[in-house]
């Protein structure tokens, strides 16, 4: 087998990242398949190194053998604090297909009014707007200076947090936004032909096709001084609260380069 082009540090980092993103235990077969061309013995040795690294008491998580594979978990001695923290978190936001479509329209055409959203989608979106406001994914942004002075809407800070965006300048393409919504918000899977088309979203705004919010200079607006909804710093919080007991501790690596591995923290 040809020698791997990946350094041990790089390969070890990849294994660590795979453990982090996987919702289920990762087996050696799964690692070998993901890390094509890498020898299984080398992968297994680096897994053991990672286990030793996370066994030190300054780490709050560990890598445990579970069901023939390995998985990140919190350490038993921290469970009491973690249970209290997890209970304090807000429940995950889940959106229906109409809600997701309206949110996409607002994200790429903001600030925008309900009549403008209705024109794009072809249906009355008043109820969906109310839902998005309740879930703090959008906020009001003043009133448009036209007849009737309709309320303008824009996305909130919670929207940025849920989608992992630094600011609106990082908005991706519409297709990428759809995939992000599926992952971040647990929305229904949308058939490709049912998501708002680029033509609909880009109407009157050439910048939307490039994944950036449309320019808002079409009409003057009066922006309110009220800030968007406050956010409890819970974005992407992950904690495991299941018991971490194991019949036998994971095997230590055959060789340890940087000194002896510490003893594993007791769950008692």
C-alpha positions in Angstrom: 0.0 0.0 0.0 1.4 3.4 -0.9 2.6 5.6 2.0 0.0 8.0 3.2 0.5 11.7 2.4 -1.2 12.8 5.6 0.9 13.5 8.7 0.0 11.9 11.9 -1.1 15.2 13.4 -3.4 15.8 10.4 -4.8 12.3 10.4 -5.4 12.5 14.2 -7.2 15.8 13.8 -9.5 14.2 11.1 -10.3 11.3 13.3 -11.2 13.7 16.1 -13.4 15.7 13.8 -15.2 12.6 12.6 -15.9 11.6 16.2 -17.3 15.1 16.9 -19.7 15.2 14.0 -21.0 11.7 14.2 -24.3 11.1 16.1 -23.5 7.4 16.6 -20.4 5.4 17.6 -17.8 5.4 14.9 -16.3 2.0 14.1 -12.8 1.2 12.7 -14.5 0.2 9.4 -16.2 3.6 9.2 -13.0 5.4 9.8 -11.1 3.4 7.2 -13.8 4.1 4.7 -13.7 7.8 5.4 -9.9 8.0 5.5 -9.3 6.3 2.2 -5.8 4.9 1.7 -4.9 4.9 5.4 -3.9 1.6 7.1 -6.3 0.4 9.8 -3.5 -0.3 12.3 -2.4 3.3 12.0 -5.9 4.7 12.4 -6.5 2.5 15.4 -3.2 3.6 17.0 -4.2 7.3 16.6 -7.6 6.6 18.1 -5.9 5.2 21.2 -3.7 8.3 21.3 -6.8 10.5 21.2 -8.3 8.5 24.0 -5.2 9.1 26.1 -5.3 12.8 25.3 -8.9 13.2 26.4 -8.3 11.1 29.6 -6.5 13.9 31.3 -8.6 15.7 33.9 -8.4 19.1 32.2 -10.7 17.7 29.5 -14.5 17.6 30.2 -15.1 15.1 27.5 -13.7 11.7 26.7 -13.7 9.1 23.9 -15.4 5.9 24.9 -15.7 2.5 23.3 -19.4 2.0 22.5 -21.1 -0.8 20.6 -17.9 -1.8 18.7 -16.9 1.8 17.9 -15.9 5.0 19.7 -17.9 8.1 20.6 -17.4 11.4 22.4 -19.2 11.7 25.7 -19.0 13.9 28.8 -17.3 12.5 31.9 -19.4 11.0 34.7 -18.0 13.4 37.3 -19.5 16.4 35.4 -23.0 15.0 34.8 -24.7 16.9 37.7 -23.7 20.3 36.3 -24.3 19.2 32.7 -27.9 18.0 33.5 -28.7 21.4 35.0 -27.2 23.2 31.9 -29.1 21.0 29.4 -32.4 21.6 31.2 -31.8 25.4 30.9 -31.5 25.2 27.1 -34.3 26.3 24.8 -35.9 23.4 22.8 -34.6 23.1 19.2 -36.4 25.2 16.6 -38.2 23.1 13.9 -39.8 24.6 10.9 -42.4 23.5 8.4 -41.8 23.8 4.7 -43.8 27.1 4.4 -42.0 28.6 7.3 -38.6 27.7 5.8 -39.6 29.2 2.5 -40.8 32.5 4.0 -37.6 32.7 6.1 -35.5 32.2 3.0 -37.4 35.0 1.2 -36.9 37.4 4.2 -33.2 36.4 4.5 -32.4 37.3 0.8 -34.7 40.2 0.3 -34.7 42.0 3.7 -36.0 44.3 4.8 -39.3 43.2 3.2 -43.0 43.6 3.9 -45.7 40.9 4.1 -47.4 42.0 0.8 -44.0 41.6 -0.9 -43.6 38.2 0.5 -47.1 37.2 -0.5 -46.4 38.3 -4.1 -43.2 36.1 -4.2 -44.9 33.0 -2.7 -48.3 33.5 -4.2 -50.1 32.8 -0.9 -51.0 34.6 2.3 -48.0 34.4 4.7 -49.4 36.3 7.7 -49.6 33.2 9.9 -46.1 32.1 9.0 -44.7 35.5 9.8 -46.3 35.3 13.3 -44.7 31.9 13.8 -41.2 33.2 12.8 -41.6 36.2 15.1 -42.6 33.9 18.0 -39.5 31.8 17.4 -37.4 34.9 17.3 -35.9 34.2 13.9 -37.1 37.5 12.5 -37.8 40.9 13.9 -39.5 44.1 12.8 -37.4 46.7 11.0 -39.6 49.8 10.9 -42.2 50.7 8.3 -41.9 51.1 4.5 -42.6 54.7 3.3 -45.5 53.8 0.9 -49.2 53.9 1.1 -50.4 52.0 4.2 -46.9 52.0 5.7 -46.6 48.2 6.0 -44.2 46.8 8.5 -40.8 45.7 7.3 -39.2 42.5 8.5 -35.6 41.3 8.7 -33.7 38.3 10.2 -32.6 38.4 13.8 -29.5 37.6 15.7 -31.0 34.2 16.6 -31.2 33.5 12.8 -27.4 34.0 12.5 -26.8 31.8 15.5 -29.0 28.9 14.3 -27.3 29.0 10.9 -23.8 29.6 12.2 -23.3 32.8 10.3 -21.1 35.7 11.4 -23.2 38.2 9.6 -25.5 38.5 6.6 -22.6 38.8 4.3 -21.9 35.1 4.8 -25.3 34.1 3.4 -24.7 31.2 1.0 -26.4 30.3 -2.2 -30.1 29.4 -2.0 -29.3 25.7 -2.4 -26.7 25.8 0.3 -29.2 27.8 2.5 -31.7 25.0 2.0 -29.2 22.4 3.2 -28.2 24.5 6.2 -31.8 24.8 7.1 -32.3 21.0 7.1 -29.3 20.5 9.3 -29.6 23.4 11.7 -33.4 23.7 12.1 -34.5 20.1 11.6 -37.0 21.2 8.8 -38.8 18.9 6.5 -36.7 17.8 3.6 -37.7 19.9 0.6 -37.8 18.4 -2.9 -35.4 20.4 -5.1 -38.2 21.7 -7.2 -40.3 23.0 -4.3 -37.7 25.4 -2.7 -38.2 29.1 -3.8 -36.5 29.5 -7.1 -33.5 31.8 -7.6 -35.6 33.8 -10.1 -38.3 34.4 -7.5 -35.8 35.4 -4.8 -33.6 37.5 -7.0 -36.5 39.5 -8.5 -35.4 43.1 -8.3 -32.0 42.1 -6.8 -29.1 40.8 -8.8 -27.1 40.2 -5.6 -29.3 37.4 -4.3 -27.9 34.9 -6.8 -24.5 35.4 -5.3 -25.7 34.5 -1.9 -25.9 38.0 -0.4 -28.9 39.9 0.8 -30.6 42.2 -1.6 -29.9 45.9 -1.5 -32.6 47.7 0.4 -32.5 51.0 -1.4 -35.8 50.5 -3.2 -37.7 52.6 -0.7 -37.0 54.7 2.3 -37.9 53.2 5.6 -38.1 54.3 9.2 -36.2 51.9 11.4 -37.3 51.5 14.9 -34.9 51.9 17.8 -36.0 48.7 19.4 -33.3 46.1 19.3 -33.8 42.5 18.1 -34.5 39.7 20.6 -31.8 39.0 23.1 -30.0 35.7 22.8 -29.0 33.4 25.5 -25.6 32.1 24.6 -26.7 28.6 23.8 -25.7 28.2 20.1 -24.5 24.8 19.1 -24.4 23.7 22.8 -23.9 20.0 22.9 -23.7 17.9 26.1 -24.2 14.3 26.8 -26.2 13.3 29.9 -26.5 9.6 29.5 -24.7 7.5 32.1 -21.1 6.8 31.1 -20.5 3.5 32.8 -18.5 0.8 31.0 -17.8 -2.8 31.8 -14.2 -2.3 31.1 -12.0 0.7 30.4 -10.6 1.2 26.9 -7.3 -0.3 26.2 -4.3 2.0 26.4 -2.1 2.5 23.3 0.9 0.2 23.0 3.2 3.1 22.7 2.9 6.5 24.2 5.4 9.1 22.9 4.9 12.0 25.4 5.0 10.1 28.7 2.6 7.8 30.5 -1.1 8.2 30.0 -3.1 9.4 33.1 -5.5 7.2 34.8 -9.1 7.6 33.5 -11.5 9.6 35.6 -13.7 7.5 37.8 -17.5 7.8 37.3 -18.1 7.1 40.9 
